[in-house]
Amino acid sequence: MKVGIVCGYGIILDERLKAYLHAVVEYTAAHQIHTLILSGGHTVQGAEETEAQVMCELIRKKNQDLDLVLEEQSITTLHNLLYSKHTLDTFNCVIDTLDIFCDSARFMKVSCLAKILFRDHVVNVVRFERREPALLYLMQIPFTIVQCLGAIFPSVEKKILTSRQRWMNK
């Protein structure tokens, strides 16, 4: 079985998000992926929908045949992958390959986290171009280090989660 994890990046369905999700749908068709875990929770205070719900609505319009599983708790890239791993562990089948979809800004971080979290799987990290401010690319360097530490040490993971929740509630 081929499974994909789609990391969510926002709940505003702008042209950048539409292009990202369209590229994911095209990739899944070309690579015969039939199950996608859509990963993203309530990342904007007061939003009614999760990132996973927003992605599901658009992907469902483009491909009715995909089996979509929503992971709606994550609020960081680390948690996108960590909670998706928990979801994947509930599947009662052998996973042949795991494709993880991300944008180009977070490619290095997703690649490092995938090596830590999915070392028992054959993983392809698939990046799609998405224009982001230069500062976002620079911020990924320390975020990658901290989130990789969080993938290894549960106490660090909890601090990442609580600090992100505190920041979102400001």
Buried (B, 14 or more C-beta within 10 A) or exposed (E): EBBBBBBBBBBEBEEBBEBBBBBBBEBBBEEEBBBBBBBBBBBBEEBEBBBBBBBBEBBEEBBEEBEBBBBBBBBBBBBBBBBBBEBBEEEEEEBEBBBBBBBEBBBBBBBBBBEBBBEEBEBBBBBBEBEBEEEEEEEBEEBBEBBBBBBEEEEBBEBBBEEBEEEEEE
